[in-house]
Amino acid sequence: MLERQLEFKYKYQIMLNNPDNLFRKQEPVITKLNFTEQNVHKDSLALYDGKNQMVPFQLIDCITDGERVLEASIVYLVNMTTLVSSYWLYANDTAIEAESDIEGIKLLDVVQADGFRRLDTGHYILELCSGTADGTSYGKWGIRYFEAKAEGKNLIKDYSNAIGGFYGPFFTPKNGLINPPEHTKVDIVVEEEGPIYCRYRMNGQIPDGLDENLKGKSFSIVWEFFYNTPWFRRKYDVDSFSTTVDGIPVVNKITVGDEFESGQGDRVFTTFASYGGTYYREGDLYANILSEGVHHLLENAENSDNEKLKNYKASIGEDINSVSWDFFWRLFCVEEGILEPAEIIQHVDEIIPASHTQVHQSARNEDIRFDKFVDVNAAPEQTIFPMSASKTAELNEETGYAMVWCTSEVVSRYQIVQRNDSGWVNWGTNGENEHPELPIGSTIYSAYGQFENWEQQADTMEKNIDSKQGLVEVLRK
C-alpha cells in the first residue's frame, strides 16, 4: 500500500469532525475539493482512511480544464467512533489505474410504465416514477416501490401510493384540491449516477386551481441515494407564493407527504414518536366535516343528472373510510370536474369557518397530550397532529422496523395517519385543516431499518460528519 502511495505527487488531509461524538456507521460524507493550485489529473485520485486502508469513493460535480480537475467533490462512506479523524487523499498529474472492489449501486429494469429508475442501493430496492397525471394514487410521481432488502417487503402495496409527494397549499378545497403528485408529471434529470451516489432532479409544473395566488407555480425536487446505507434525502424548491389556508396566512410553506399502503386490515407502522416524546392533538375534525359534506352530496346522487357524480359514488361504495383518502378528496377537485368551480367555492365558504372554529376555538385546541410512543390507530379518525419537531419516526412494534425522518427545519405541526381499515399510513408536514408547515427549500433526511435506537439515528442525520479538505503536501516534484 505504501509503495503505491509513493507513486503520487500530492497528498491532502481530509479532516473529519464527529459532532457530539456519535456512533457513525456507513454514513455518507461529501467533501468539497479545490485543486486550482495544483496540476491534478481527474483520473488520479485515491482515498485512504486513518488506518491506511483504501476507501471507495465517487467523484462528482467536477469542474475541469481538459484532463485537469479544478474543483469537485468526493462521496464516500465513513465508520467513525471518535470525535475527530483524518482521511488522506492522494493525487497525481497523470492518470492512474483505478482500484475498487465494491459492488456499488445497480440499475435494475423498471417495472412501472412511468418508471424512471429502479435502483438496488445495497440497502434498498426502490423505483422512482415520473407520474401519469391520471388523478389516482397509483399514478403519483415519487418513490412508488420501496423495500429494505433485509426485510424483503414492499411498503407500498401494488405501487398504489408514493413517498415524496408534496401537497399543500395546492391540495386544499380553496384551490379546488389540486394534487401535485396525482395531477402532474415530472421531468426527471440525472445529475449524478455512479456506484456510491446517485442524484436525480424532478422538475414539474403545478396545474392551476381556483386560488389566483397559486397559479403558474413550478417546483424542483432533488433526490440523493447512497450505496449500502439506510440514508436517503431530498430537497424541495417551489416558486414563491403567499396565500391563506384555513383562514391563516401561508408564505412559502408546503406539505410533504410520505404515504404507505399495506392493504385493508394491516398497517406498515403501528406507532409514532417524536424525539424526546410526542406532544400532540388527536382526531381529525376537518375530515369529519368534509366527510359529512361528501355524504350529503352523495345522498341523492342517483337522482342527479350529473353522471360524474353518479360514477364517483359507484366507485367509492358504501364505506368511505375503507377507500384511500386520496380517493375521498377527489369530489372537490377541479381537475376531476365532478363539481363545478362555483359549487366547490360554495362548499369552501361553508366548511372553512366551521372547521376553523371546531379545530382552533374549541376544547380540542387545549387538549394537548403527551406520550413516548403513540398508538395512532387508536385515536379518533386514526389521526394525530404532533407539535414542533424536526426528528420523528413511525415504527412497527412487531417487526422492529422504523422509518426515521429528520427535517432541516422544525415543523410546527404534523399530520400522522395509521389507518387499519384501509391500510393507509401517512407522514405529512401539515397541521389541521391541511395547513402546510414545512418551509420551501427544506431538506428531508430519511432512513428505514431496524435501529437499536431510532433517536441516535436521527441525531446523526441532524448533525452530519463535518469534512474539510486540509493542507496539501507535495510528495515529489
RODO-2510 file (C-alpha; in nm, 4 decimals, decimal comma):
residues 477
     n   res          X          Y          Z
     1     m     0,0000     0,0000     0,0000
     2     l     0,2805     0,2401     0,0945
     3     e     0,4650     0,1675    -0,2299
     4     r     0,1601     0,2679    -0,4287
     5     q     0,1182     0,5892    -0,2296
     6     l     0,4748     0,6905    -0,3135
     7     e     0,3739     0,6982    -0,6808
     8     f     0,1537     1,0016    -0,6149
     9     k     0,2622     1,3628    -0,6352
    10     y     0,0173     1,5240    -0,3906
    11     k    -0,1267     1,4282    -0,0516
    12     y    -0,4271     1,6101     0,1015
    13     q    -0,5558     1,5782     0,4529
    14     i    -0,9341     1,5300     0,4784
    15     m    -1,0333     1,6421     0,8270
    16     l    -1,3391     1,4700     0,9744
    17     n    -1,5255     1,6054     1,2751
    18     n    -1,7920     1,3971     1,4517
    19     p    -2,0359     1,6308     1,6316
    20     d    -2,1406     1,5065     1,9768
    21     n    -1,9114     1,2016     1,9334
    22     l    -2,1962     0,9993     1,7837
    23     f    -2,1582     0,6408     1,6627
    24     r    -2,1334     0,6573     1,2835
    25     k    -2,1989     0,3528     1,0677
    26     q    -2,1860     0,3655     0,6887
    27     e    -2,2521     0,7388     0,6985
    28     p    -2,2366     0,9157     0,3612
    29     v    -1,9904     1,2045     0,3521
    30     i    -1,9445     1,4563     0,0706
    31     t    -1,6233     1,6612     0,0790
    32     k    -1,5711     1,9626    -0,1465
    33     l    -1,2275     1,9808    -0,3073
    34     n    -1,0255     2,2559    -0,4699
    35     f    -0,7206     2,1766    -0,6839
    36     t    -0,6708     2,5091    -0,8615
    37     e    -0,3191     2,5491    -0,7160
    38     q    -0,2066     2,2011    -0,8249
    39     n    -0,1980     2,0130    -1,1523
    40     v    -0,4284     1,7200    -1,0692
    41     h    -0,5475     1,4735    -1,3316
    42     k    -0,9173     1,3910    -1,2933
    43     d    -0,8425     1,0163    -1,3031
    44     s    -0,5607     1,0155    -1,0492
    45     l    -0,7282     1,0221    -0,7078
    46     a    -0,7096     0,7598    -0,4311
    47     l    -0,8571     0,7852    -0,0801
    48     y    -0,7270     0,6179     0,2382
    49     d    -0,8637     0,6170     0,5925
    50     g    -0,6698     0,6721     0,9164
    51     k    -0,5726     0,3029     0,9211
    52     n    -0,4206     0,3330     0,5749
    53     q    -0,6993     0,1268     0,4188
    54     m    -0,8213     0,2248     0,0745
    55     v    -1,1707     0,3795     0,0779
    56     p    -1,4019     0,3568    -0,2252
    57     f    -1,5274     0,6960    -0,3397
    58     q    -1,7040     0,8691    -0,6255
    59     l    -1,6015     1,1980    -0,7846
    60     i    -1,8955     1,4327    -0,8536
    61     d    -1,9710     1,7900    -0,9615
    62     c    -1,6422     1,8210    -1,1474
    63     i    -1,5130     2,1447    -1,2953
    64     t    -1,2314     2,0562    -1,5324
    65     d    -0,9875     2,2109    -1,7746
    66     g    -0,9243     1,9321    -2,0208
    67     e    -0,7992     1,6351    -1,8153
    68     r    -0,7130     1,8606    -1,5232
    69     v    -0,9676     1,8825    -1,2417
    70     l    -1,0047     2,2254    -1,0789
    71     e    -1,2929     2,1680    -0,8392
    72     a    -1,5001     1,8642    -0,7431
    73     s    -1,6475     1,6733    -0,4512
    74     i    -1,5894     1,3177    -0,3363
    75     v    -1,8608     1,0936    -0,1912
    76     y    -1,7641     0,8099     0,0431
    77     l    -1,8913     0,6163     0,3449
    78     v    -1,7466     0,6548     0,6932
    79     n    -1,7494     0,4385     1,0065
    80     m    -1,6400     0,6541     1,2979
    81     t    -1,6424     0,6280     1,6781
    82     t    -1,4072     0,9146     1,7666
    83     l    -1,4536     1,2903     1,7797
    84     v    -1,2038     1,3580     1,5020
    85     s    -1,0262     1,1591     1,2370
    86     s    -0,8284     1,2142     0,9202
    87     y    -0,8528     1,0543     0,5784
    88     w    -0,5873     1,1068     0,3149
    89     l    -0,6472     1,1871    -0,0477
    90     y    -0,3647     1,1189    -0,2925
    91     a    -0,3455     1,2732    -0,6396
    92     n    -0,1184     1,2834    -0,9409
    93     d    -0,0648     1,4897    -1,2536
    94     t    -0,1217     1,1830    -1,4708
    95     a    -0,3939     0,9180    -1,4703
    96     i    -0,3652     0,6066    -1,2533
    97     e    -0,5297     0,2677    -1,2785
    98     a    -0,8403     0,2741    -1,0580
    99     e    -0,8746     0,0150    -0,7823
   100     s    -1,2175    -0,0696    -0,6387
   101     d    -1,3805    -0,3945    -0,5349
   102     i    -1,7216    -0,2574    -0,4312
   103     e    -2,0354    -0,3902    -0,5980
   104     g    -2,1974    -0,0477    -0,5917
   105     i    -2,5479     0,0740    -0,6761
   106     k    -2,7115    -0,1285    -0,9519
   107     l    -2,9581    -0,0050    -1,2124
   108     l    -3,2418    -0,2562    -1,2489
   109     d    -3,5127    -0,2820    -1,5117
   110     v    -3,8089    -0,0593    -1,4229
   111     v    -4,1433    -0,2278    -1,3577
   112     q    -4,3924     0,0569    -1,3938
   113     a    -4,4844     0,2181    -1,7258
   114     d    -4,3738     0,5546    -1,5867
   115     g    -4,0758     0,4088    -1,4008
   116     f    -3,7629     0,6170    -1,4493
   117     r    -3,5054     0,4377    -1,2358
   118     r    -3,5221     0,1189    -1,0332
   119     l    -3,2219     0,1033    -0,8004
   120     d    -3,0610    -0,1642    -0,5893
   121     t    -2,8663     0,0546    -0,3474
   122     g    -2,7378    -0,2405    -0,1462
   123     h    -2,9752    -0,1458     0,1371
   124     y    -3,2903    -0,0744    -0,0676
   125     i    -3,4744    -0,1744    -0,3797
   126     l    -3,6706     0,1310    -0,4914
   127     e    -3,8330     0,2674    -0,8045
   128     l    -3,8557     0,6360    -0,8925
   129     c    -4,1571     0,7150    -1,1091
   130     s    -4,2373     1,0245    -1,3153
   131     g    -4,6149     1,0016    -1,2674
   132     t    -4,9055     0,9550    -1,5054
   133     a    -5,1208     1,2577    -1,4056
   134     d    -5,4280     1,0345    -1,4172
   135     g    -5,5652     1,1636    -1,0863
   136     t    -5,5120     0,8407    -0,8937
   137     s    -5,2738     0,7405    -0,6168
   138     y    -5,1477     0,4637    -0,8498
   139     g    -5,0072     0,7289    -1,0834
   140     k    -4,8149     0,9517    -0,8417
   141     w    -4,4603     1,0618    -0,9070
   142     g    -4,2009     0,9889    -0,6377
   143     i    -4,0818     0,6578    -0,4931
   144     r    -4,3600     0,4103    -0,5754
   145     y    -4,1759     0,0936    -0,4775
   146     f    -3,9769     0,0824    -0,1541
   147     e    -3,8189    -0,2258     0,0015
   148     a    -3,5436    -0,2760     0,2557
   149     k    -3,3572    -0,5744     0,1125
   150     a    -3,3046    -0,7354     0,4541
   151     e    -3,6791    -0,7261     0,5213
   152     g    -3,7895    -0,8199     0,1690
   153     k    -4,1241    -0,6361     0,1912
   154     n    -4,2557    -0,3585    -0,0307
   155     l    -4,4050    -0,0827     0,1853
   156     i    -4,6277     0,0443    -0,0980
   157     k    -4,8623    -0,2381    -0,1929
   158     d    -4,9320    -0,2695    -0,5675
   159     y    -4,7464     0,0568    -0,6410
   160     s    -5,0618     0,2283    -0,5115
   161     n    -4,9042     0,5329    -0,3450
   162     a    -4,5738     0,7166    -0,3211
   163     i    -4,3061     0,8534    -0,0931
   164     g    -4,2047     1,2143    -0,1517
   165     g    -4,5082     1,3955    -0,2895
   166     f    -4,5914     1,7473    -0,1768
   167     y    -4,9462     1,8751    -0,1429
   168     g    -5,0449     2,1924     0,0445
   169     p    -5,1226     2,4703    -0,0085
   170     f    -5,2275     2,3469    -0,3542
   171     f    -5,4185     2,0477    -0,2201
   172     t    -5,6926     2,2417    -0,0401
   173     p    -6,0640     2,2878    -0,1113
   174     k    -5,9999     2,6596    -0,1585
   175     n    -5,7724     2,5796    -0,4531
   176     g    -6,0006     2,3084    -0,5854
   177     l    -5,7833     2,0342    -0,4317
   178     i    -5,5114     2,0338    -0,6945
   179     n    -5,2990     1,7306    -0,6113
   180     p    -4,9464     1,7855    -0,7482
   181     p    -4,8403     1,4172    -0,7283
   182     e    -5,1602     1,2930    -0,8942
   183     h    -5,2227     1,5704    -1,1469
   184     t    -4,8661     1,6375    -1,2627
   185     k    -4,5955     1,4511    -1,4479
   186     v    -4,2348     1,5357    -1,3652
   187     d    -3,9337     1,5566    -1,5897
   188     i    -3,6531     1,3643    -1,4197
   189     v    -3,2932     1,4656    -1,4857
   190     v    -2,9905     1,2530    -1,3962
   191     e    -2,7371     1,4798    -1,2254
   192     e    -2,5007     1,2146    -1,0905
   193     e    -2,5155     0,8378    -1,1248
   194     g    -2,2409     0,6099    -1,0022
   195     p    -2,1562     0,3163    -0,7760
   196     i    -2,1741     0,5100    -0,4476
   197     y    -2,4029     0,8043    -0,5176
   198     c    -2,6988     0,8828    -0,7409
   199     r    -2,8680     1,2225    -0,7664
   200     y    -3,1851     1,2938    -0,9616
   201     r    -3,3839     1,6146    -1,0091
   202     m    -3,7611     1,6129    -1,0577
   203     n    -3,8978     1,9225    -1,2329
   204     g    -4,2710     1,9861    -1,2603
   205     q    -4,5420     2,2432    -1,3263
   206     i    -4,8421     2,2508    -1,0923
   207     p    -5,1825     2,2752    -1,2650
   208     d    -5,3739     2,5934    -1,1937
   209     g    -5,6541     2,5670    -0,9405
   210     l    -5,9029     2,8235    -0,8124
   211     d    -5,6657     3,0301    -0,5953
   212     e    -5,5160     3,3129    -0,8040
   213     n    -5,2188     3,3268    -0,5660
   214     l    -5,1151     2,9721    -0,6584
   215     k    -5,1347     2,9841    -1,0359
   216     g    -4,8310     2,9343    -1,2606
   217     k    -4,6140     2,7648    -0,9958
   218     s    -4,3370     2,5151    -1,0693
   219     f    -4,1182     2,3013    -0,8474
   220     s    -3,7914     2,1113    -0,8358
   221     i    -3,7035     1,8223    -0,6027
   222     v    -3,3516     1,6799    -0,5727
   223     w    -3,3239     1,3166    -0,4581
   224     e    -2,9980     1,1641    -0,3310
   225     f    -2,9291     0,7946    -0,2762
   226     f    -2,6138     0,6323    -0,1369
   227     y    -2,4652     0,2848    -0,1582
   228     n    -2,5222     0,0331     0,1214
   229     t    -2,6642     0,2743     0,3775
   230     p    -3,0176     0,3409     0,5083
   231     w    -2,9846     0,7127     0,4386
   232     f    -3,1527     0,8934     0,1521
   233     r    -3,2504     1,2583     0,1276
   234     r    -3,4429     1,5119    -0,0804
   235     k    -3,4702     1,8896    -0,1054
   236     y    -3,7842     2,0770    -0,2097
   237     d    -3,7824     2,4035    -0,4039
   238     v    -4,1127     2,5614    -0,5092
   239     d    -4,1820     2,9003    -0,6672
   240     s    -4,2520     3,1658    -0,4048
   241     f    -4,6147     3,2200    -0,3012
   242     s    -4,8342     3,3817    -0,0378
   243     t    -5,1918     3,2753     0,0307
   244     t    -5,4207     3,1650     0,3137
   245     v    -5,5231     2,8157     0,4228
   246     d    -5,7955     2,7702     0,6829
   247     g    -5,8066     3,1500     0,7020
   248     i    -5,4431     3,1549     0,8240
   249     p    -5,1631     3,3121     0,6142
   250     v    -4,9204     3,0746     0,4444
   251     v    -4,5994     3,2086     0,2948
   252     n    -4,3637     2,9639     0,1242
   253     k    -4,4575     2,6591     0,3275
   254     i    -4,5573     2,3207     0,1848
   255     t    -4,6980     1,9870     0,2899
   256     v    -4,4730     1,6914     0,2102
   257     g    -4,6378     1,3516     0,2389
   258     d    -4,4746     1,0098     0,2580
   259     e    -4,7521     0,7570     0,2114
   260     f    -4,7550     0,3816     0,2538
   261     e    -5,0101     0,1156     0,1635
   262     s    -5,0365    -0,2368     0,3010
   263     g    -5,3967    -0,3368     0,2242
   264     q    -5,7089    -0,3494     0,4380
   265     g    -5,6634    -0,4788     0,7898
   266     d    -5,2909    -0,4155     0,8002
   267     r    -5,0516    -0,1286     0,8726
   268     v    -4,6888    -0,0763     0,7771
   269     f    -4,6384     0,1148     1,1041
   270     t    -4,8150     0,0794     1,4388
   271     t    -4,6841     0,3735     1,6438
   272     f    -4,5456     0,7260     1,6052
   273     a    -4,2746     0,9044     1,8034
   274     s    -4,1172     1,2482     1,8173
   275     y    -3,7672     1,2959     1,9540
   276     g    -3,7862     1,3019     2,3346
   277     g    -4,1600     1,2317     2,3324
   278     t    -4,4640     1,3484     2,1404
   279     y    -4,6904     1,6395     2,2238
   280     y    -4,9994     1,6086     2,0062
   281     r    -5,3664     1,6711     1,9475
   282     e    -5,5752     1,3791     1,8335
   283     g    -5,8615     1,3337     1,5919
   284     d    -5,9283     1,4981     1,2559
   285     l    -6,2408     1,7120     1,2913
   286     y    -6,1784     1,8613     0,9472
   287     a    -6,2038     1,5166     0,7913
   288     n    -6,5368     1,4703     0,9664
   289     i    -6,6711     1,7950     0,8233
   290     l    -6,5595     1,7026     0,4716
   291     s    -6,6932     1,3519     0,5165
   292     e    -7,0339     1,4877     0,6140
   293     g    -7,0276     1,7071     0,3040
   294     v    -6,9479     1,4064     0,0860
   295     h    -7,2303     1,2018     0,2389
   296     h    -7,4718     1,4902     0,1868
   297     l    -7,3752     1,5329    -0,1780
   298     l    -7,3995     1,1608    -0,2447
   299     e    -7,7322     1,1009    -0,0703
   300     n    -7,9357     1,1654    -0,3838
   301     a    -7,6649     1,1142    -0,6442
   302     e    -7,8719     0,8502    -0,8237
   303     n    -8,1392     1,1119    -0,8977
   304     s    -7,8886     1,3693    -1,0204
   305     d    -7,8277     1,4473    -1,3871
   306     n    -7,4546     1,4722    -1,3037
   307     e    -7,3145     1,1495    -1,4499
   308     k    -6,9696     1,2108    -1,2992
   309     l    -7,1249     1,2332    -0,9533
   310     k    -7,3092     0,9057    -1,0098
   311     n    -6,9899     0,7333    -1,1245
   312     y    -6,7997     0,8748    -0,8281
   313     k    -7,0495     0,7297    -0,5817
   314     a    -7,0413     0,3940    -0,7578
   315     s    -6,6594     0,3851    -0,7417
   316     i    -6,6435     0,4611    -0,3685
   317     g    -6,9056     0,2163    -0,2469
   318     e    -7,0894     0,2401     0,0815
   319     d    -6,7941     0,2758     0,3217
   320     i    -6,5886     0,5882     0,2508
   321     n    -6,3333     0,5068     0,5225
   322     s    -6,2403     0,1797     0,3531
   323     v    -6,1012     0,3521     0,0445
   324     s    -5,7834     0,5560     0,0022
   325     w    -5,8094     0,9044     0,1499
   326     d    -5,6781     1,0438    -0,1793
   327     f    -5,9816     0,8938    -0,3496
   328     f    -6,2074     1,0567    -0,0927
   329     w    -6,0898     1,4132    -0,1679
   330     r    -6,1459     1,3813    -0,5409
   331     l    -6,5041     1,5064    -0,5210
   332     f    -6,3883     1,8650    -0,4635
   333     c    -6,1149     1,8658    -0,7262
   334     v    -6,1461     2,0926    -1,0307
   335     e    -5,9259     1,8563    -1,2319
   336     e    -6,1830     1,5802    -1,1864
   337     g    -6,4728     1,8064    -1,2878
   338     i    -6,7291     1,6273    -1,0703
   339     l    -6,8458     1,9595    -0,9257
   340     e    -6,8423     2,2980    -1,0940
   341     p    -6,5983     2,5598    -0,9521
   342     a    -6,8915     2,7606    -0,8170
   343     e    -7,0147     2,4547    -0,6262
   344     i    -6,6688     2,3973    -0,4798
   345     i    -6,6394     2,7629    -0,3756
   346     q    -6,9810     2,7469    -0,2111
   347     h    -6,8727     2,4371    -0,0227
   348     v    -6,5494     2,6087     0,0896
   349     d    -6,7440     2,9091     0,2161
   350     e    -6,9365     2,6688     0,4366
   351     i    -6,6589     2,4472     0,5705
   352     i    -6,3721     2,6895     0,6406
   353     p    -6,5460     2,8862     0,9182
   354     a    -6,6904     2,5664     1,0651
   355     s    -6,3633     2,3727     1,0554
   356     h    -6,1535     2,6633     1,1880
   357     t    -6,3920     2,7108     1,4795
   358     q    -6,4029     2,3405     1,5673
   359     v    -6,0260     2,2960     1,5486
   360     h    -5,8811     2,6199     1,6835
   361     q    -6,1583     2,7627     1,9033
   362     s    -6,2838     2,4539     2,0805
   363     a    -6,1800     2,2499     2,3838
   364     r    -5,9741     2,0307     2,1498
   365     n    -5,7274     2,3158     2,0951
   366     e    -5,6178     2,2959     2,4591
   367     d    -5,6393     1,9174     2,4828
   368     i    -5,2679     1,8580     2,4211
   369     r    -5,1500     1,5082     2,5064
   370     f    -4,8086     1,3546     2,5597
   371     d    -4,6707     1,0075     2,5074
   372     k    -4,3378     0,8495     2,4213
   373     f    -4,4940     0,6255     2,1566
   374     v    -4,8435     0,6995     2,0235
   375     d    -5,0855     0,4298     1,9051
   376     v    -5,2234     0,6362     1,6172
   377     n    -5,4821     0,3835     1,5039
   378     a    -5,6486     0,4089     1,8464
   379     a    -5,7037     0,7854     1,8074
   380     p    -6,0264     0,9258     1,6602
   381     e    -6,0142     0,9111     1,2788
   382     q    -5,6845     0,7211     1,3293
   383     t    -5,5104     1,0596     1,3109
   384     i    -5,2890     1,2710     1,5356
   385     f    -5,1277     1,6132     1,4890
   386     p    -4,7868     1,6184     1,6646
   387     m    -4,6361     1,9544     1,7513
   388     s    -4,2957     2,1182     1,6854
   389     a    -4,0403     1,8566     1,5905
   390     s    -3,7621     1,8033     1,3389
   391     k    -3,6839     1,4399     1,4262
   392     t    -3,9683     1,1889     1,4057
   393     a    -4,0281     0,8189     1,3445
   394     e    -4,3018     0,5740     1,2588
   395     l    -4,2384     0,2275     1,3989
   396     n    -4,3679    -0,1258     1,3662
   397     e    -4,3584    -0,2844     1,7087
   398     e    -4,3936    -0,6359     1,5669
   399     t    -4,1093    -0,6276     1,3140
   400     g    -3,8786    -0,3777     1,4860
   401     y    -3,8505    -0,1733     1,1665
   402     a    -3,8803     0,2049     1,1714
   403     m    -3,8796     0,4930     0,9262
   404     v    -3,6869     0,7876     1,0691
   405     w    -3,7176     1,1434     0,9355
   406     c    -3,5031     1,4472     1,0090
   407     t    -3,6079     1,7800     0,8574
   408     s    -3,3626     2,0670     0,8189
   409     e    -3,6274     2,2999     0,9670
   410     v    -3,8562     2,2474     1,2639
   411     v    -4,2077     2,1552     1,1531
   412     s    -4,4688     2,3236     1,3740
   413     r    -4,7363     2,0568     1,3172
   414     y    -4,7536     1,7172     1,1503
   415     q    -5,0425     1,5018     1,0385
   416     i    -4,9874     1,1333     1,1117
   417     v    -5,2374     0,8708     0,9980
   418     q    -5,2181     0,4960     1,0603
   419     r    -5,5479     0,3563     0,9395
   420     n    -5,6077    -0,0141     0,9843
   421     d    -5,9375    -0,0020     0,7890
   422     s    -5,7701     0,0774     0,4577
   423     g    -5,4034     0,0044     0,5343
   424     w    -5,3090     0,3652     0,4555
   425     v    -5,0278     0,5255     0,6578
   426     n    -4,9242     0,8888     0,6164
   427     w    -4,6428     1,1107     0,7415
   428     g    -4,7327     1,4688     0,6468
   429     t    -4,5815     1,8093     0,7270
   430     n    -4,9153     1,9815     0,7749
   431     g    -5,1362     2,0736     1,0643
   432     e    -5,5110     2,0581     1,0961
   433     n    -5,7292     2,1710     0,8052
   434     e    -5,4444     2,0973     0,5591
   435     h    -5,2319     2,3926     0,6778
   436     p    -4,8753     2,3390     0,5407
   437     e    -4,5818     2,3744     0,7813
   438     l    -4,2535     2,2852     0,6022
   439     p    -4,0592     2,5840     0,4615
   440     i    -3,9724     2,5515     0,0935
   441     g    -3,6017     2,4875     0,0421
   442     s    -3,6017     2,2332     0,3247
   443     t    -3,4064     1,9084     0,3121
   444     i    -3,5523     1,5855     0,4499
   445     y    -3,3252     1,3007     0,5600
   446     s    -3,4883     0,9569     0,5829
   447     a    -3,3708     0,6134     0,6939
   448     y    -3,5575     0,2837     0,7177
   449     g    -3,4331    -0,0197     0,9042
   450     q    -3,4051    -0,1981     1,2364
   451     f    -3,2299     0,0545     1,4589
   452     e    -3,1265    -0,0125     1,8181
   453     n    -3,2172     0,3475     1,8973
   454     w    -3,4037     0,5499     1,6355
   455     e    -3,3226     0,8765     1,8132
   456     q    -2,9487     0,8175     1,7746
   457     q    -3,0060     0,7514     1,4049
   458     a    -3,1913     1,0842     1,3843
   459     d    -2,9067     1,2613     1,5672
   460     t    -2,6567     1,1533     1,3022
   461     m    -2,8841     1,2819     1,0268
   462     e    -2,9296     1,6112     1,2098
   463     k    -2,5556     1,6576     1,2664
   464     n    -2,3659     1,5066     0,9755
   465     i    -1,9951     1,4347     0,9883
   466     d    -1,8264     1,7622     0,9021
   467     s    -1,5448     1,7224     0,6486
   468     k    -1,2926     1,9660     0,5089
   469     q    -1,0017     1,9484     0,2711
   470     g    -0,6815     2,0337     0,4579
   471     l    -0,3334     2,1369     0,3540
   472     v    -0,1575     1,9756     0,0611
   473     e     0,1764     1,8004     0,0890
   474     v     0,3904     1,7733    -0,2230
   475     l     0,5436     1,4245    -0,2196
   476     r     0,7652     1,4713    -0,5255
   477     k     0,8499     1,7403    -0,7759
***
